[in-house]
Amino acid sequence: MRNVIASLSFIILISACSAEKKLRSRLIGTWNVVSFNENSGNSQTNLTNIGTVSFMKDGRGTKEVSFRMGGDRLNTTPFSWQNTGTTVTIQSDQSPFGKAWIVLQNNRKQQLWKSTNGKGGVQELVLRKQ
């Protein structure tokens, strides 16, 4: 019985590491921000083709996004990032992207992520590989 539990634990650990590595390797590169949508109950924001986000192997990244949300915004600040097998966390000051995202679709050419804004609103981000 002990061997079965040890084997199952090992398989789960390998699977988790494998999913994490797969997502990380797919993210490396530059992605077009196809859409950024936010539903805050009373209001909805739908932004399309607002720029690019680049993920580097060393856990750093850059973004070049321009959009109108409560005024014109241009965001070119660098960020740091990390991931698990099912999430991506972006650390970036003064950016709507700076948060933990749940990865709903992880393809080589397209990513679909969701998160919350801390006020009951749900955000959705669609990225397409350049």
N, C-alpha and C positions, 0 to 999 in steps of 0.2 A: 504494500500500500504506500509506503514511504517513497518508493521508486516512482510510482505513478504520479504522486503529487509533485515530486521533484521534476519529472519529465514535463508535466503540464505547466508548471511554473516557468520552466526554461522556454517552452514553446510560446507562452504568452509574452515573456520578456523579449524574445527574438522578434516576434510579430510587431510589438510596439516599436522597437528600435528600427525595424524595417520600414514601417509606415512613416516614422519621423524622417528617416534618411530619404525616402522616396519624395516626400513633400519638399524637403529642403533642396534636393537636387533639381526638382522641377521649378522651384521659385527663382533660382539663380538666373539673372538676365533682366531684360527690360520688358515691362508689361504696359499696354495701353489701358487706361481707366475707361472702360466702355460705358459703365454707368455707376452712379452713386445715388441710391434712393434712401430716403428717410421717411418713415411714417410715425408721426408723433401724436396720433389720435386726432387732434383738431386740424393738423396741417400735414401736407405731404410735400416733399422736395424730390424732384427727379432731375438729375444732372446727367448728361451724356457727353462722351468724348471730351473729357476735361483735362487730359494730359497723360503723363507717364509716371511709372514707379519702377525703380531699378533695385534689385536685390543682389548684393555681392556675397561671395563665399564667406567672408570674414564676419558676417553678422551686421554689416553696415548697409546703408542704402541711401538713395537720393530720390526725390520726387520733384516733379515739375508739373504742378496742376494749377489751373486757373478756372475759377467758377464764380458765379454770383449767388450768394446765400447770405442775406442780410447785408448786402453791399458787395462790391467787387473784391475778390480775394485771389492773390497769387501766392502760392506756397512752394518754395524751393528749398526748404530747410532739410538738412540731412536727418537721418534717423538710424536707430539700431533696431534689430529684429531678432527674434528667436521663434522656434516652433516646436510643437509636439507632433504626434501623428495626425491630430485632428484640429489643432489651433495654430494661429500665427499671432504673435504679440509684437506690436510696433510701438517703440518708445520714441515719441516726437512731441515737442512742445507746440502748443497752439495749432494743432492739426486735427481735423475730424477723423483722420486715419489712425491717430495715436491711441491705441487700445488693444484689447484682446479680441480676436476674430475667430469665430467657429467656421471651419472649412467644410462647406457642404458639397462642393464639387472640386476635385483635384485632378485635372487633366493637364497634359503637357502644353496644350494650347489655350486652355481657359480655366479660370478659377472663379468660384462663387463663394463668397464669404458673407456671414451675418454677424451682427453685434447689436448692442444696445447703446443708447446715448446717456444712460444714467438717470433719465427722467421719464422712463416708460416708453420711449420711442425705439423702434427697430430700424436698424440700418442694414442695407444690402450693398455689397460691392462686387462688381463683375470686372474681372481683368482678362485681357486677351494678349497672348505672347506676340511680340513683334517679330 
